[in-house]
């Protein structure tokens, strides 16, 4: 896949990485700021890329975990069980 197509933000194009219509993809995501909160929210169920949100969700793998969502959304995320 050509990178300019794969990383396009065109919601109508089924070949973009947010659609993720493939068995596997090798894509690196790195944290660009010191606070990991924004980086980690890409794994929230509410951030799943779907047709309903025009494939704009950050969770492109559409991985979902109720436990992860609960831990992330705790008032004090610094306290681990």
The first five atom37 places (N, CA, C, CB, O) and aatype in JSON, in Angstrom:
{
  "aatype": [20, 20, 20, 20, 20, 20, 20, 20, 20, 20, 20, 20, 20, 20, 20, 20, 20, 20, 20, 20, 20, 20, 20, 20, 20, 20, 20, 20, 20, 20, 20, 20, 20, 20, 20, 20, 20, 20, 20, 20, 20, 20, 20, 20, 20, 20, 20, 20, 20, 20, 20, 20, 20, 20, 20, 20, 20, 20, 20, 20, 20, 20, 20, 20, 20, 20, 20, 20, 20, 20, 20, 20, 20, 20, 20, 20, 20, 20, 20, 20, 20],
  "atom_mask": [
    [1, 1, 1, 1, 1],
    [1, 1, 1, 1, 1],
    [1, 1, 1, 1, 1],
    [1, 1, 1, 1, 1],
    [1, 1, 1, 1, 1],
    [1, 1, 1, 1, 1],
    [1, 1, 1, 1, 1],
    [1, 1, 1, 1, 1],
    [1, 1, 1, 1, 1],
    [1, 1, 1, 1, 1],
    [1, 1, 1, 1, 1],
    [1, 1, 1, 1, 1],
    [1, 1, 1, 1, 1],
    [1, 1, 1, 1, 1],
    [1, 1, 1, 1, 1],
    [1, 1, 1, 1, 1],
    [1, 1, 1, 1, 1],
    [1, 1, 1, 1, 1],
    [1, 1, 1, 1, 1],
    [1, 1, 1, 1, 1],
    [1, 1, 1, 1, 1],
    [1, 1, 1, 1, 1],
    [1, 1, 1, 1, 1],
    [1, 1, 1, 1, 1],
    [1, 1, 1, 1, 1],
    [1, 1, 1, 1, 1],
    [1, 1, 1, 1, 1],
    [1, 1, 1, 1, 1],
    [1, 1, 1, 1, 1],
    [1, 1, 1, 1, 1],
    [1, 1, 1, 1, 1],
    [1, 1, 1, 1, 1],
    [1, 1, 1, 1, 1],
    [1, 1, 1, 1, 1],
    [1, 1, 1, 1, 1],
    [1, 1, 1, 1, 1],
    [1, 1, 1, 1, 1],
    [1, 1, 1, 1, 1],
    [1, 1, 1, 1, 1],
    [1, 1, 1, 1, 1],
    [1, 1, 1, 1, 1],
    [1, 1, 1, 1, 1],
    [1, 1, 1, 1, 1],
    [1, 1, 1, 1, 1],
    [1, 1, 1, 1, 1],
    [1, 1, 1, 1, 1],
    [1, 1, 1, 1, 1],
    [1, 1, 1, 1, 1],
    [1, 1, 1, 1, 1],
    [1, 1, 1, 1, 1],
    [1, 1, 1, 1, 1],
    [1, 1, 1, 1, 1],
    [1, 1, 1, 1, 1],
    [1, 1, 1, 1, 1],
    [1, 1, 1, 1, 1],
    [1, 1, 1, 1, 1],
    [1, 1, 1, 1, 1],
    [1, 1, 1, 1, 1],
    [1, 1, 1, 1, 1],
    [1, 1, 1, 1, 1],
    [1, 1, 1, 1, 1],
    [1, 1, 1, 1, 1],
    [1, 1, 1, 1, 1],
    [1, 1, 1, 1, 1],
    [1, 1, 1, 1, 1],
    [1, 1, 1, 1, 1],
    [1, 1, 1, 1, 1],
    [1, 1, 1, 1, 1],
    [1, 1, 1, 1, 1],
    [1, 1, 1, 1, 1],
    [1, 1, 1, 1, 1],
    [1, 1, 1, 1, 1],
    [1, 1, 1, 1, 1],
    [1, 1, 1, 1, 1],
    [1, 1, 1, 1, 1],
    [1, 1, 1, 1, 1],
    [1, 1, 1, 1, 1],
    [1, 1, 1, 1, 1],
    [1, 1, 1, 1, 1],
    [1, 1, 1, 1, 1],
    [1, 1, 1, 1, 1]
  ],
  "atom_positions": [
    [[0.85, -1.17, 0.0], [0.0, 0.0, 0.0], [0.89, 1.23, 0.0], [-0.96, 0.0, 1.22], [1.85, 1.32, 0.76]],
    [[0.58, 2.17, -0.83], [1.3, 3.43, -0.9], [0.99, 4.24, 0.35], [0.92, 4.23, -2.19], [-0.17, 4.38, 0.73]],
    [[2.02, 4.77, 0.99], [1.85, 5.48, 2.26], [0.89, 6.66, 2.15], [3.19, 5.97, 2.76], [0.12, 6.9, 3.07]],
    [[0.93, 7.38, 1.05], [0.06, 8.55, 0.91], [-1.41, 8.15, 0.88], [0.42, 9.33, -0.35], [-2.27, 8.94, 1.28]],
    [[-1.7, 6.95, 0.42], [-3.07, 6.45, 0.44], [-3.39, 5.87, 1.81], [-3.27, 5.38, -0.66], [-4.44, 6.17, 2.39]],
    [[-2.48, 5.05, 2.34], [-2.71, 4.37, 3.61], [-2.93, 5.36, 4.75], [-1.53, 3.47, 3.94], [-3.8, 5.13, 5.59]],
    [[-2.17, 6.44, 4.8], [-2.28, 7.42, 5.88], [-3.19, 8.6, 5.54], [-0.92, 7.93, 6.24], [-3.21, 9.59, 6.26]],
    [[-3.93, 8.49, 4.46], [-4.86, 9.55, 4.07], [-5.99, 9.68, 5.08], [-5.42, 9.27, 2.67], [-6.34, 8.71, 5.75]],
    [[-6.54, 10.86, 5.19], [-7.69, 11.09, 6.08], [-9.01, 11.05, 5.32], [-7.54, 12.43, 6.8], [-10.04, 11.46, 5.86]],
    [[-8.99, 10.56, 4.1], [-10.19, 10.48, 3.28], [-11.12, 9.4, 3.83], [-9.84, 10.18, 1.8], [-10.84, 8.21, 3.7]],
    [[-12.22, 9.82, 4.44], [-13.15, 8.88, 5.06], [-13.83, 7.96, 4.05], [-14.21, 9.64, 5.84], [-14.29, 6.89, 4.42]],
    [[-13.89, 8.36, 2.79], [-14.55, 7.55, 1.76], [-13.62, 6.49, 1.17], [-15.07, 8.45, 0.65], [-14.09, 5.58, 0.49]],
    [[-12.33, 6.6, 1.42], [-11.37, 5.64, 0.86], [-11.22, 4.44, 1.79], [-10.0, 6.32, 0.64], [-10.78, 4.61, 2.92]],
    [[-11.59, 3.23, 1.34], [-11.5, 2.05, 2.2], [-10.07, 1.55, 2.43], [-12.32, 0.94, 1.61], [-9.87, 0.62, 3.22]],
    [[-9.1, 2.14, 1.77], [-7.71, 1.69, 1.9], [-6.9, 2.47, 2.92], [-7.03, 1.76, 0.57], [-5.68, 2.31, 2.98]],
    [[-7.53, 3.32, 3.73], [-6.78, 4.08, 4.73], [-6.59, 3.25, 6.0], [-7.52, 5.4, 5.06], [-7.32, 2.3, 6.25]],
    [[-5.6, 3.63, 6.78], [-5.27, 2.86, 7.98], [-6.37, 2.88, 9.03], [-4.0, 3.38, 8.59], [-6.44, 1.98, 9.86]],
    [[-7.24, 3.89, 9.0], [-8.32, 3.92, 9.99], [-9.4, 2.89, 9.7], [-8.93, 5.31, 10.03], [-10.12, 2.48, 10.6]],
    [[-9.51, 2.48, 8.45], [-10.46, 1.41, 8.13], [-9.9, 0.05, 8.58], [-10.77, 1.39, 6.61], [-10.65, -0.8, 9.06]],
    [[-8.6, -0.14, 8.43], [-7.88, -1.34, 8.88], [-8.54, -2.63, 8.39], [-7.8, -1.36, 10.4], [-8.8, -3.54, 9.17]],
    [[-8.8, -2.7, 7.07], [-9.37, -3.89, 6.46], [-8.24, -4.83, 6.0], [-10.29, -3.52, 5.27], [-8.1, -5.09, 4.8]],
    [[-7.46, -5.31, 6.94], [-6.38, -6.22, 6.6], [-6.1, -7.13, 7.79], [-5.11, -5.44, 6.19], [-6.58, -6.88, 8.9]],
    [[-5.33, -8.16, 7.56], [-5.01, -9.1, 8.64], [-3.96, -8.54, 9.59], [-4.54, -10.42, 8.05], [-3.98, -8.83, 10.78]],
    [[-3.04, -7.75, 9.05], [-1.98, -7.18, 9.87], [-1.45, -5.92, 9.23], [-0.84, -8.2, 10.08], [-1.5, -5.76, 8.01]],
    [[-0.94, -5.03, 10.06], [-0.31, -3.81, 9.56], [0.87, -3.49, 10.47], [-1.33, -2.61, 9.52], [0.79, -3.66, 11.69]],
    [[1.95, -3.04, 9.88], [3.14, -2.68, 10.64], [3.24, -1.16, 10.66], [4.43, -3.33, 10.04], [3.78, -0.55, 9.73]],
    [[2.72, -0.56, 11.71], [2.7, 0.89, 11.84], [3.23, 1.24, 13.22], [1.26, 1.46, 11.62], [2.84, 0.63, 14.22]],
    [[4.11, 2.22, 13.28], [4.64, 2.66, 14.56], [3.91, 3.9, 15.03], [6.15, 2.93, 14.47], [3.66, 4.82, 14.26]],
    [[3.57, 3.92, 16.31], [3.01, 5.1, 16.94], [3.95, 5.47, 18.08], [1.53, 4.85, 17.46], [4.34, 4.61, 18.86]],
    [[4.3, 6.71, 18.16], [5.2, 7.12, 19.24], [4.61, 8.32, 19.98], [6.6, 7.47, 18.68], [3.84, 9.1, 19.43]],
    [[5.0, 8.41, 21.2], [4.51, 9.48, 22.07], [5.32, 10.74, 21.8], [4.59, 9.06, 23.57], [6.54, 10.73, 21.89]],
    [[4.63, 11.83, 21.48], [5.33, 13.07, 21.14], [5.35, 14.08, 22.27], [4.7, 13.69, 19.93], [6.0, 15.12, 22.16]],
    [[4.66, 13.8, 23.37], [4.66, 14.71, 24.51], [4.99, 13.95, 25.79], [3.29, 15.43, 24.64], [4.89, 12.72, 25.84]],
    [[5.36, 14.69, 26.81], [5.78, 14.05, 28.07], [4.62, 13.38, 28.8], [6.43, 15.08, 28.98], [4.83, 12.38, 29.48]],
    [[3.42, 13.89, 28.67], [2.24, 13.33, 29.33], [1.64, 12.24, 28.45], [1.18, 14.44, 29.64], [1.22, 12.53, 27.33]],
    [[1.59, 11.0, 28.92], [1.12, 9.89, 28.08], [-0.41, 9.8, 27.94], [1.63, 8.61, 28.64], [-0.9, 8.91, 27.25]],
    [[-1.16, 10.69, 28.57], [-2.62, 10.58, 28.56], [-3.19, 10.55, 27.13], [-3.24, 11.74, 29.33], [-3.99, 9.68, 26.82]],
    [[-2.8, 11.48, 26.28], [-3.31, 11.52, 24.91], [-2.86, 10.3, 24.12], [-2.85, 12.8, 24.21], [-3.64, 9.74, 23.35]],
    [[-1.62, 9.88, 24.31], [-1.11, 8.7, 23.61], [-1.9, 7.45, 23.99], [0.39, 8.5, 23.92], [-2.23, 6.64, 23.13]],
    [[-2.2, 7.29, 25.27], [-2.87, 6.09, 25.74], [-4.37, 6.06, 25.42], [-2.68, 5.95, 27.22], [-4.97, 4.99, 25.43]],
    [[-4.97, 7.22, 25.14], [-6.4, 7.2, 24.86], [-6.72, 6.58, 23.51], [-6.96, 8.6, 24.92], [-7.89, 6.35, 23.2]],
    [[-5.71, 6.31, 22.69], [-5.95, 5.66, 21.4], [-6.37, 4.2, 21.56], [-4.7, 5.75, 20.55], [-6.74, 3.54, 20.59]],
    [[-6.32, 3.7, 22.78], [-6.74, 2.32, 23.04], [-8.12, 2.23, 23.69], [-5.74, 1.63, 23.93], [-8.59, 1.14, 24.01]],
    [[-8.78, 3.37, 23.88], [-10.12, 3.36, 24.49], [-11.16, 2.83, 23.5], [-10.5, 4.78, 24.95], [-11.07, 3.07, 22.3]],
    [[-12.14, 2.12, 24.02], [-13.24, 1.63, 23.19], [-13.96, 2.78, 22.52], [-14.22, 0.81, 24.03], [-14.38, 2.66, 21.37]],
    [[-14.11, 3.88, 23.22], [-14.81, 5.04, 22.66], [-14.05, 5.71, 21.52], [-15.07, 6.06, 23.75], [-14.61, 6.52, 20.79]],
    [[-12.77, 5.38, 21.36], [-11.95, 5.95, 20.3], [-11.85, 5.04, 19.07], [-10.57, 6.25, 20.82], [-11.08, 5.32, 18.16]],
    [[-12.61, 3.94, 19.05], [-12.56, 3.01, 17.92], [-12.97, 3.71, 16.63], [-13.47, 1.78, 18.17], [-13.97, 4.43, 16.6]],
    [[-12.21, 3.51, 15.57], [-12.54, 4.07, 14.26], [-13.7, 3.27, 13.67], [-11.3, 4.07, 13.3], [-13.59, 2.06, 13.48]],
    [[-14.8, 3.95, 13.39], [-15.99, 3.28, 12.85], [-16.61, 4.13, 11.74], [-17.02, 3.02, 13.96], [-16.28, 5.3, 11.57]],
    [[-17.5, 3.51, 11.0], [-18.21, 4.23, 9.95], [-19.01, 5.38, 10.55], [-19.14, 3.28, 9.17], [-19.11, 6.45, 9.96]],
    [[-19.58, 5.15, 11.75], [-20.4, 6.17, 12.41], [-19.62, 7.44, 12.74], [-20.99, 5.6, 13.69], [-20.18, 8.54, 12.67]],
    [[-18.34, 7.31, 13.08], [-17.55, 8.52, 13.37], [-16.66, 8.9, 12.19], [-16.69, 8.3, 14.63], [-15.65, 9.59, 12.34]],
    [[-17.05, 8.42, 11.0], [-16.35, 8.72, 9.74], [-14.89, 8.29, 9.78], [-16.44, 10.23, 9.45], [-14.02, 8.94, 9.19]],
    [[-14.61, 7.18, 10.47], [-13.29, 6.58, 10.58], [-12.28, 7.53, 11.21], [-12.79, 6.14, 9.21], [-11.08, 7.45, 10.92]],
    [[-12.75, 8.42, 12.07], [-11.87, 9.41, 12.69], [-11.41, 9.02, 14.09], [-12.57, 10.72, 12.74], [-10.65, 9.77, 14.7]],
    [[-11.84, 7.9, 14.62], [-11.4, 7.48, 15.94], [-9.92, 7.12, 15.94], [-12.22, 6.3, 16.42], [-9.39, 6.67, 14.93]],
    [[-9.27, 7.31, 17.05], [-7.83, 7.04, 17.15], [-7.53, 5.56, 17.35], [-7.22, 7.83, 18.3], [-6.4, 5.13, 17.11]],
    [[-8.52, 4.77, 17.78], [-8.31, 3.34, 18.01], [-8.53, 2.6, 16.69], [-9.28, 2.8, 19.13], [-9.59, 2.03, 16.46]],
    [[-7.5, 2.62, 15.84], [-7.66, 2.06, 14.49], [-7.7, 0.54, 14.48], [-6.53, 2.54, 13.61], [-8.24, -0.06, 13.54]],
    [[-7.15, -0.1, 15.49], [-7.24, -1.56, 15.57], [-8.6, -2.0, 16.12], [-6.11, -2.11, 16.45], [-8.95, -3.18, 16.06]],
    [[-9.35, -1.04, 16.65], [-10.67, -1.27, 17.23], [-10.62, -2.27, 18.39], [-11.63, -1.77, 16.15], [-11.58, -2.99, 18.65]],
    [[-9.48, -2.3, 19.09], [-9.32, -3.14, 20.28], [-10.19, -2.57, 21.38], [-7.83, -3.22, 20.73], [-10.26, -1.35, 21.55]],
    [[-10.86, -3.45, 22.12], [-11.73, -2.98, 23.19], [-11.53, -3.81, 24.45], [-13.19, -3.03, 22.75], [-11.43, -5.03, 24.39]],
    [[-11.48, -3.12, 25.58], [-11.35, -3.77, 26.87], [-12.09, -2.93, 27.91], [-9.85, -3.95, 27.25], [-11.72, -1.78, 28.16]],
    [[-13.1, -3.49, 28.48], [-13.86, -2.78, 29.52], [-12.95, -2.43, 30.68], [-15.05, -3.64, 30.01], [-13.04, -1.33, 31.24]],
    [[-12.07, -3.34, 31.05], [-11.15, -3.08, 32.17], [-10.21, -1.92, 31.85], [-10.33, -4.35, 32.5], [-10.0, -1.04, 32.7]],
    [[-9.65, -1.89, 30.65], [-8.76, -0.78, 30.27], [-9.52, 0.54, 30.33], [-8.19, -1.0, 28.85], [-9.01, 1.52, 30.88]],
    [[-10.74, 0.57, 29.77], [-11.54, 1.8, 29.8], [-11.78, 2.27, 31.23], [-12.89, 1.57, 29.1], [-11.69, 3.47, 31.52]],
    [[-12.08, 1.34, 32.12], [-12.34, 1.7, 33.53], [-11.09, 2.25, 34.2], [-12.84, 0.48, 34.3], [-11.16, 3.25, 34.92]],
    [[-9.95, 1.61, 33.96], [-8.7, 2.09, 34.57], [-8.33, 3.46, 34.01], [-7.55, 1.08, 34.31], [-7.95, 4.36, 34.76]],
    [[-8.44, 3.63, 32.7], [-8.1, 4.91, 32.08], [-9.0, 6.03, 32.6], [-8.22, 4.82, 30.55], [-8.53, 7.15, 32.82]],
    [[-10.26, 5.75, 32.8], [-11.23, 6.77, 33.2], [-11.34, 6.98, 34.71], [-12.57, 6.41, 32.66], [-12.19, 7.75, 35.15]],
    [[-10.51, 6.32, 35.5], [-10.49, 6.57, 36.94], [-10.13, 8.01, 37.22], [-9.5, 5.63, 37.65], [-9.34, 8.61, 36.49]],
    [[-10.72, 8.59, 38.27], [-10.37, 9.97, 38.61], [-8.87, 10.15, 38.88], [-11.16, 10.41, 39.83], [-8.29, 11.17, 38.49]],
    [[-8.24, 9.18, 39.52], [-6.8, 9.25, 39.81], [-6.13, 8.08, 39.14], [-6.52, 9.27, 41.34], [-6.03, 7.0, 39.72]],
    [[-5.66, 8.28, 37.91], [-5.03, 7.19, 37.15], [-3.71, 6.74, 37.74], [-4.82, 7.61, 35.71], [-3.21, 5.66, 37.39]],
    [[-3.12, 7.53, 38.62], [-1.82, 7.17, 39.19], [-1.91, 6.04, 40.2], [-1.19, 8.37, 39.84], [-0.9, 5.43, 40.54]],
    [[-3.11, 5.75, 40.67], [-3.25, 4.69, 41.66], [-3.64, 3.38, 40.97], [-4.3, 5.07, 42.73], [-4.76, 3.23, 40.48]],
    [[-2.72, 2.47, 40.95], [-2.95, 1.14, 40.37], [-3.4, 0.22, 41.48], [-1.67, 0.59, 39.65], [-2.96, 0.34, 42.62]],
    [[-4.27, -0.71, 41.13], [-4.82, -1.64, 42.15], [-3.77, -2.24, 43.03], [-5.56, -2.73, 41.49], [-4.1, -3.03, 43.92]]
  ]
}
